[in-house]
């Protein structure tokens, strides 16, 4: 198990650093040194997916989708309704954010799912079982967004709890969440990467610091930053927070794509698949907002 965890962490570490390196190259190629006041950014928001087996990675993805859906609803529906009010149009206000807020808060608030996971990662004797117990103690019966596995997540296997997302109910399996969240990179292998003969590998790992040495001081008497390695969930929350801050500073325009079928067949539409996406996007409730 330890070998598998170490291999997974290294694989994600290599991929993540290559991805960041590639982004820097692309941004540099597209950049200008001239003064600029505006920019155009393109964000491809993946559709909400529910698999037969959902675990830690899927929670992070679904959490992201929930935040982006809330942003979309706010701009497309909430602000539009405020415009109707200013114009004196008789309209019954619909709060499109309610369905999203409960689940988002459950995941990200203090003593929420990610907060409890962070806490458990600090205790040497913590386990998947103690993590599950804390989730139930803090949230069972206290929010409609959290429940035991039930018929709503039928067809999803090995679930330990259910979350009621905006687009549907997902049953999550909590096995190995603590290890996945710590995602410890093998220090010996990382040190070898820093001495690699392949220039790209050496460059992308040049800034890596062994968490065990942080705070111990380094060459030249400089003290390194304390705090140890950042967990996956903490890094994800920070990255998502920065993305949302950037999005809120923009004037967004949306292109919504609807998948007509699940078998990738051209010219073939499955009505219930399309209808489900329209419901999740709030299009049915918002159909009267469309202006020509």
Secondary structure, DSSP 8 states (H G I E B T S, - for coil): -HHHHHHHHHHHHHHHHHHHHHHHHHHHHH--SS--S--------------SSB-HHHHHHHHHHHHHHHHHHIIIIIHHHHHHHHTT-------TTHHHHHHHHHHHSTTSHHHHHHHHHT-TT--HHHHHHHHHHHHTTT-TTEE-S-GGGTT--S-SEEEEETTEEEEE--TTHHHHHH----HHHHHHHHT-SSHHHHHHTTT---GGGTTS--GGG-----S----HHHHHHHHHHHHHHHHHTS-----------SS--TT---HHHHHHHHHHTTTTTTGGG---
